[in-house]
Amino acid sequence: MYHIAIKPNTFTVTNELIDQHPYGKKDTRINLSDASVQHAKLMNNIPKLLEFTVKRNNEVPDLVFFSSAGLSLPRLPESVVILPWMKFSQRNNELIYKKQIFEELKIKTYQFPGNETLTFEGQAETKWFHDGAILAVGYGFRSSKESVALLEKLIRSIYKNYDILPPTIIPLKLKNHHLFHLQMAMLEFSQTECIIHKNSIRIKDLLVLQEALGGQNIKVIDSNDPFCLSSIVLEDRILTHELSSQMRKILHEITKKTIVEYDMSEFEKAGGSPRALIFDLFDPHHVKRKKQCNSNPSSPK
């Protein structure tokens, strides 16, 4: 597993963007120096990191939230990524940069066939279980049930091309606008276990997930911290934002992993978190790069 990140050179918040998530406040300003320090501290602890730099511009203020760069598909003989189609038009400006990065890494890509009503925001809405045999997909705020059906059709087609059994897709309707991505509503901490925010997912969908994973493998917590589950899970650690002492204890007791906290305050102004900053790339053999590699993808002339 490799991890891809974008330095926050282009990161900003404007009044035109604040209605796109529930954490926007008028006249919010990002301290880019603080954001760069916060980002660097987190990235220093990410294994197999491929970090890119994009020249500063105003067209891609949310590019740093790279978990929505697409969806990497496991169990295939080569690296394959489904590119997203974002709900908000300015985020689709990011697509050229995402494509260039995957091209540089020689990753095969498929475009999600989206439009204004059929959207898919990539890894931010998904969780893999059972070594890639099960894919949970959230919808409700940034996508629709029809989007999930279209994603399932595309995934089945891709796996069929390789003569490999496609994953089982489990749609999960999100109920809480403050947890508008599945990566906020759920933390998967093993191939069969996860933590879910109380009342974040429709009950009948949760029952389907319980049947797939086993009811004892799903822990439900009741917390007013919207970012506590939007964390990065490593083999022995969970990288998260600054927690209350109670939440720190809960996460450790459930996962049995070391909890490592970071100041993410600049990114939280834009509704972001540690999990939102990292894209996970399944790679069977061929990505060979240094831990940190800087690039300057540029817009086409």
C-alpha positions as CSV (number, residue, x, y, z in Angstrom):
1,M,0.0,0.0,0.0
2,Y,1.3,3.4,-1.0
3,H,0.0,6.8,0.1
4,I,-0.3,9.9,-2.0
5,A,-0.6,13.5,-0.7
6,I,-0.5,17.0,-2.1
7,K,1.3,19.8,-0.3
8,P,-1.1,22.6,0.7
9,N,0.3,25.2,-1.7
10,T,-3.1,25.8,-3.3
11,F,-5.1,25.5,-0.1
12,T,-7.5,28.3,0.7
13,V,-11.1,29.1,1.8
14,T,-13.4,31.8,0.4
15,N,-16.9,32.9,1.2
16,E,-18.0,31.4,-2.1
17,L,-17.0,27.9,-0.8
18,I,-18.3,28.0,2.8
19,D,-21.7,26.6,2.0
20,Q,-20.2,23.4,0.5
21,H,-19.7,21.8,4.0
22,P,-21.3,22.4,7.5
23,Y,-18.1,23.9,9.0
24,G,-17.9,27.0,6.9
25,K,-17.8,30.4,8.5
26,K,-17.9,33.7,6.8
27,D,-14.6,35.5,6.2
28,T,-12.6,32.5,7.3
29,R,-8.9,32.7,6.4
30,I,-6.3,30.0,6.1
31,N,-2.9,30.6,7.6
32,L,-0.9,28.9,4.9
33,S,2.2,28.8,7.0
34,D,0.5,27.0,9.8
35,A,-1.3,24.7,7.4
36,S,2.1,23.8,5.9
37,V,3.6,23.0,9.3
38,Q,0.6,20.9,10.3
39,H,0.6,19.0,7.0
40,A,4.3,18.3,7.2
41,K,4.1,16.9,10.7
42,L,1.5,14.5,9.7
43,M,3.2,13.5,6.4
44,N,6.5,12.7,8.3
45,N,4.7,9.8,9.8
46,I,3.1,8.3,6.7
47,P,4.8,5.2,5.4
48,K,5.4,4.7,1.6
49,L,4.5,8.3,1.0
50,L,4.4,9.8,-2.5
51,E,4.1,13.6,-2.0
52,F,3.5,16.0,-4.8
53,T,3.6,19.8,-5.2
54,V,1.3,21.8,-7.4
55,K,2.1,25.4,-8.2
56,R,0.0,27.8,-6.2
57,N,-3.2,28.9,-7.9
58,N,-6.8,29.8,-7.0
59,E,-8.5,27.2,-9.2
60,V,-8.0,24.2,-6.9
61,P,-8.4,25.4,-3.2
62,D,-9.4,21.9,-2.0
63,L,-6.8,19.8,-4.0
64,V,-4.9,19.1,-0.7
65,F,-7.9,16.9,0.3
66,F,-6.6,14.1,-1.9
67,S,-8.6,11.3,-0.5
68,S,-11.2,12.3,-3.2
69,A,-8.6,11.7,-6.0
70,G,-10.4,8.6,-6.9
71,L,-10.8,5.0,-5.8
72,S,-7.9,2.5,-6.0
73,L,-9.0,-1.1,-6.8
74,P,-7.4,-4.0,-4.9
75,R,-6.8,-7.6,-6.1
76,L,-6.0,-6.7,-9.7
77,P,-2.7,-7.5,-11.5
78,E,-1.9,-3.9,-12.1
79,S,-2.7,-0.6,-10.3
80,V,-6.1,0.8,-11.3
81,V,-7.9,3.9,-10.1
82,I,-11.4,5.1,-10.8
83,L,-11.3,8.9,-11.2
84,P,-14.0,10.9,-9.4
85,W,-16.7,13.3,-10.6
86,M,-17.1,15.8,-7.8
87,K,-20.4,17.4,-6.7
88,F,-19.1,21.0,-6.8
89,S,-17.8,22.3,-10.1
90,Q,-14.6,24.0,-8.8
91,R,-13.4,20.6,-7.5
92,N,-13.6,19.1,-10.9
93,N,-10.9,21.6,-11.8
94,E,-8.7,19.2,-9.8
95,L,-9.1,16.4,-12.3
96,I,-6.3,17.5,-14.6
97,Y,-3.8,17.4,-11.7
98,K,-5.1,14.0,-10.5
99,K,-4.8,12.5,-14.0
100,Q,-1.2,13.9,-14.4
101,I,-0.1,12.4,-11.1
102,F,-1.5,8.9,-11.9
103,E,0.0,9.1,-15.4
104,E,3.4,9.9,-13.9
105,L,3.0,6.9,-11.6
106,K,1.9,4.8,-14.6
107,I,-1.4,4.0,-13.0
108,K,-4.3,2.9,-15.2
109,T,-7.4,5.1,-14.8
110,Y,-11.1,4.9,-15.6
111,Q,-13.3,8.0,-15.4
112,F,-16.4,7.7,-13.4
113,P,-19.1,8.7,-16.0
114,G,-20.7,11.4,-13.9
115,N,-22.6,14.6,-14.4
116,E,-24.3,17.2,-12.3
117,T,-26.6,14.7,-10.6
118,L,-24.5,11.5,-10.8
119,T,-21.4,12.2,-8.7
120,F,-18.8,10.1,-6.9
121,E,-16.1,11.6,-4.6
122,G,-13.8,8.6,-4.6
123,Q,-12.1,7.1,-1.5
124,A,-13.8,9.7,0.8
125,E,-17.0,7.7,0.3
126,T,-15.7,4.2,0.5
127,K,-14.3,1.6,2.9
128,W,-12.7,-1.8,1.8
129,F,-13.2,-4.9,3.9
130,H,-12.2,-8.6,3.6
131,D,-9.1,-7.9,1.6
132,G,-11.0,-6.1,-1.1
133,A,-13.9,-8.5,-1.4
134,I,-16.4,-6.1,0.2
135,L,-16.7,-2.3,-0.6
136,A,-19.0,-0.1,1.5
137,V,-20.0,3.0,-0.3
138,G,-21.6,6.0,1.4
139,Y,-24.1,8.3,-0.3
140,G,-26.7,10.9,0.5
141,F,-24.8,14.3,0.6
142,R,-22.2,14.2,-2.1
143,S,-23.7,11.5,-4.2
144,S,-26.9,9.4,-4.7
145,K,-28.0,5.8,-4.7
146,E,-28.0,6.0,-8.5
147,S,-24.3,7.0,-8.3
148,V,-23.6,3.9,-6.3
149,A,-25.4,1.7,-8.8
150,L,-23.3,3.3,-11.6
151,L,-20.1,2.8,-9.6
152,E,-21.0,-0.9,-9.1
153,K,-21.6,-1.3,-12.8
154,L,-18.2,0.2,-13.7
155,I,-16.4,-1.8,-11.0
156,R,-18.0,-5.1,-12.3
157,S,-16.9,-4.2,-15.8
158,I,-13.3,-3.5,-14.7
159,Y,-12.9,-6.7,-12.7
160,K,-14.5,-8.7,-15.6
161,N,-11.8,-7.4,-17.9
162,Y,-9.3,-9.2,-15.6
163,D,-11.5,-12.3,-15.1
164,I,-11.5,-11.6,-11.4
165,L,-14.5,-11.8,-9.1
166,P,-15.7,-8.2,-8.4
167,P,-16.3,-7.0,-4.8
168,T,-19.7,-7.0,-3.2
169,I,-20.9,-3.4,-3.0
170,I,-22.8,-2.4,0.2
171,P,-24.5,1.0,-0.2
172,L,-24.8,3.0,3.1
173,K,-27.1,6.0,3.2
174,L,-25.6,8.8,5.4
175,K,-28.0,10.6,7.7
176,N,-26.0,13.3,9.4
177,H,-24.9,16.3,7.4
178,H,-22.0,17.0,9.8
179,L,-20.7,13.6,8.8
180,F,-21.1,14.2,5.1
181,H,-18.5,11.6,3.9
182,L,-18.3,7.9,4.8
183,Q,-14.7,8.6,5.9
184,M,-16.2,10.8,8.7
185,A,-19.0,8.4,9.7
186,M,-16.9,5.3,9.8
187,L,-13.4,4.2,10.8
188,E,-12.3,0.7,9.6
189,F,-9.4,-0.5,11.8
190,S,-9.0,-4.0,10.4
191,Q,-10.2,-6.1,7.5
192,T,-13.4,-7.1,9.4
193,E,-13.9,-4.4,12.1
194,C,-15.0,-0.8,12.1
195,I,-16.3,2.0,14.4
196,I,-19.4,4.0,13.4
197,H,-20.9,7.2,14.7
198,K,-24.3,6.7,16.2
199,N,-27.2,7.7,13.9
200,S,-24.8,8.4,11.0
201,I,-26.0,5.5,8.8
202,R,-29.5,4.3,8.0
203,I,-30.4,1.3,10.3
204,K,-31.4,-1.1,7.5
205,D,-28.1,-0.5,5.8
206,L,-26.2,-1.0,9.0
207,L,-27.9,-4.4,9.4
208,V,-26.7,-5.4,6.0
209,L,-23.1,-4.4,7.0
210,Q,-23.4,-6.3,10.2
211,E,-24.4,-9.4,8.3
212,A,-21.3,-9.0,6.1
213,L,-18.8,-8.3,8.9
214,G,-20.4,-9.8,11.9
215,G,-22.4,-7.7,14.4
216,Q,-19.7,-8.0,17.1
217,N,-17.2,-6.5,14.7
218,I,-19.0,-3.1,14.4
219,K,-18.7,-0.7,17.4
220,V,-21.0,2.3,17.6
221,I,-19.9,5.4,19.5
222,D,-21.9,8.5,20.4
223,S,-19.7,11.6,20.1
224,N,-20.0,15.2,19.1
225,D,-16.5,15.2,17.6
226,P,-17.1,14.9,13.8
227,F,-13.4,14.3,13.0
228,C,-12.5,11.6,15.5
229,L,-13.2,8.7,13.1
230,S,-11.7,10.5,10.0
231,S,-8.3,9.1,10.8
232,I,-5.5,7.2,9.2
233,V,-5.1,3.6,10.3
234,L,-1.6,2.1,10.1
235,E,-0.5,-1.3,11.3
236,D,0.0,-0.3,14.9
237,R,-1.1,3.3,15.0
238,I,-4.1,5.6,14.3
239,L,-3.2,9.1,13.2
240,T,-5.9,11.5,14.1
241,H,-6.7,15.1,15.1
242,E,-6.5,16.4,18.6
243,L,-9.0,14.4,20.7
244,S,-10.6,14.7,24.1
245,S,-9.1,12.4,26.7
246,Q,-12.3,10.4,26.7
247,M,-12.3,9.9,23.0
248,R,-8.6,9.0,23.0
249,K,-9.3,6.3,25.6
250,I,-12.3,5.0,23.6
251,L,-10.4,4.7,20.3
252,H,-7.5,3.0,22.0
253,E,-9.7,0.5,23.9
254,I,-11.6,-0.5,20.8
255,T,-8.7,-0.7,18.3
256,K,-5.8,-1.7,20.6
257,K,-3.6,0.7,18.6
258,T,-1.5,3.6,19.7
259,I,-3.3,6.9,19.1
260,V,-1.2,9.7,17.7
261,E,-2.7,13.2,17.5
262,Y,-2.0,16.2,15.3
263,D,-3.1,19.7,15.2
264,M,-5.4,19.9,12.1
265,S,-7.1,23.2,13.0
266,E,-6.3,24.9,9.6
267,F,-7.8,22.0,7.6
268,E,-10.8,21.7,9.9
269,K,-11.8,25.2,8.8
270,A,-12.5,23.6,5.5
271,G,-14.1,20.5,6.9
272,G,-11.0,18.4,6.5
273,S,-9.1,15.9,8.6
274,P,-6.1,13.6,8.5
275,R,-8.0,11.0,6.5
276,A,-9.1,13.6,3.9
277,L,-5.4,14.4,3.2
278,I,-4.2,10.9,2.1
279,F,-5.0,8.7,-0.9
280,D,-4.4,5.0,-0.5
281,L,-3.0,3.2,-3.6
282,F,-3.1,-0.5,-3.9
283,D,-0.1,-1.5,-6.0
284,P,0.9,-5.1,-6.8
285,H,4.4,-4.5,-8.0
286,H,5.4,-1.5,-10.1
287,V,5.3,1.8,-8.2
288,K,9.0,2.4,-7.4
289,R,9.6,5.9,-6.1
290,K,11.3,7.6,-3.2
291,K,9.4,8.2,0.0
292,Q,8.9,11.8,-1.0
293,C,8.7,12.9,-4.6
294,N,7.8,16.4,-5.6
295,S,6.2,17.2,-8.9
296,N,4.7,20.3,-10.6
297,P,1.8,19.1,-12.7
298,S,0.7,22.1,-14.7
299,S,-2.6,22.9,-16.5
300,P,-2.6,22.2,-20.2
301,K,-1.8,25.2,-22.5
